Amino acid sequence: MKPKHLKKIIYHVLVGGFAILLLYPVFWLVMSSFKVSEQIFVTAESFIPDPFVLGNYAQGWEGFGDHGFGTFIKNTAIFVAFVLVGHLVSCSLIAFGFARLKFVGRNFWFAIMIVTLMLPYEVVMIPQYIIFAELGWLNSLKPLVVPAFFGHPFFIFLLVQFIRTIPRELDEAATIDGCNTFGIYYRIILPLIVPALATTAIFTFYWTWDNLLGPVLYLNSPSKYTVSMALNMFLSNETVSNWGAMFAMSVVSLIPVFIIFFIFQRYVVEGISTSGLKG
Amino acid sequence: MQTNIKQNLWGYLFIGPFIIGFLAFTIIPIIASLYFSFTSYDLFSAPQWIGFDNFKEMFTNDPRYLHSLKITFIYVFAGVPLRLAFALIVAMLLNTASRAVGLYRTLYYLPSLIGGSVAVAIMWRNIFGDEGIVNLALLSMGIDPVRWFGDPTAALWMLIFLSVWQFGSSMLIFLAGLKSIPQSYYEAASVDGASFFQKFFHITIPMLSPVILFNAIMQTIAAFMTFVPAFIISKGTGGPLDGTLLYSLYLFKQGFEFFSMGYASAMAWIMLIIIAILTSIIFLTSKFWVHYESEGGR
């Protein structure tokens, strides 16, 4: 009995201790955001802020120029909302087409979609930039959100796999009851793929919220900056006096990510385990 | 006949958005990119056809390019195997019946969750500062502090550590894979007196190999395209001494800092070719080490 207990304790000390060690930098970031800026690195070894100040949050929230950090959060929220709607609508339609409908060239287009999964963004980045410049879309959200309405290969693939597990008898029964193809999509399939749509929504949120390259390419005026760009701005203006503000706003930028994760943890873990989505 | 046309129409109606998007945002840009790669183009005047000059320049006259290629290879081939190894070790540790596993799984996944963000890159930059907590930890273990931002090799390893730190998503996939291995295999091996390592190499690795293959491919591609951490940690410079000038960052600088759009496009094509070669190597060698359970497929 006793050696078994000892083994258990060693296991938890080892596995738990290693987890704390891994996450220590994050705790340090959070704690440092409550320290006086000038002391962050002087007292880097002490975990608890002394004195405990909220001033960094107030200072960071003012943003820079005429734009408060609230503006950047609002901009990012709009960006995320558009991409979210785009992905949910387009990916579910496209996935239904691939998973359920028989048409000439289906396998060809499906193969094409799988290939685009592996295509590095860098290859299309420059011509896309030129196209959007020609359209007069620079310094607007359009280049960042319009492509989302034409599907995303990762999520299409995820949804196709999910739809294939739904019995076809349901479609056939609906057809007999007079449903047309769109009706089958809208009334039968859509309600049944909600878990996969949730996974799509959550990962769309993460990837869009963190996106830096897109906004850096396409948004120029600070009034349109996203949260990632604002943090990048803090970094380029880095001085001893605003470390605290930069840390504080970094913490703020992580809060929505954590909240979404803890609410929808099940979908996140299942999404990764079953489809290999990169978190 | 009539129903056939109708069926095709419905099909293309549903996948239509994909086809339009593919033409507009993928295939036309790909063709344009291929064309630009043979031109000198600064975005403001018309592209000038220069044949293979961009490619010649890269491999014979641009030491910065070759350096960037070299450190990207180091980043990928050090980072991805380390990350997968960590993921596998931790997944095996968590593949027990303990009630705390759910909590541990969450904790180990968190770095992956936030790892791509600017906030974490800023955090990483600061914990590796001269007076950051990494150096404090080294000092307390009696090791001389490292000037992470003074030495190009140390700076590159700082990026590699950041990528290894995010092993959580691979770990979740491995954990799901481990759970699907029938316990009876291990029991039978134990009865036959197999050691831990024999079980690991003859049961765990073969059974998990399709998952490892998939992860190796996806992680290699993703690692090759790493941009945000290098951009943030070096404040967009790729420094010190180009130590963190990963391929994507150099490509971005060529395109949008020096406005050498032709050169940047040529770089993108070499990147595509390298990724295609790496992926096919992993695929082609897979028949020697990937074990599929049934003949019918995965």
Interface residues (C-beta under 8 A of the other chain):
Chain A: K8 Y11 H12 L14 V15 G16 F18 A19 L22 L23 Y24 P25 V26 W28 L29 S32 F41 V42 A44 E45 S90 L93 I94 F96 G97 F98 L101 K102 F103 V104 R106 W109 I112 M113 T116 M118 L119 P120 Y121 E122 V123 V124 M125 I126 P127 Q128 I130 I131 A133 P147 F149 F150 G151 I156 T181 Y185 Y206 W207 W209 D210 L212 L213 L217 V227 S228 L231 N232 F234 L235 S236 E238 W243 M246 F247 S250 V251 S253 L254 V257 F258 F261 Q265 V268 V269 I272 S273 T274 G276 L277 K278 G279
Chain B: Q7 N8 W10 G11 Y12 L13 F14 I15 P17 F18 I19 I20 G21 F22 A24 F25 T26 I28 P29 I30 A32 S33 F36 L43 V90 L93 L94 T96 S98 A100 Y104 R105 T106 L107 Y108 Y109 L110 P111 S112 L113 I114 G115 G116 S117 V118 A119 V120 I122 M123 W124 R125 N126 I127 G129 E131 G132 I133 L136 W165 G168 S169 L172 I173 L175 A176 F214 N215 M218 I221 A222 F224 M225 F227 V228 F231 I232 K235 G236 S248 L251 F252 G255 F256 M261 A264 S265 M267 A268 W269 M271 L272 I275 T279
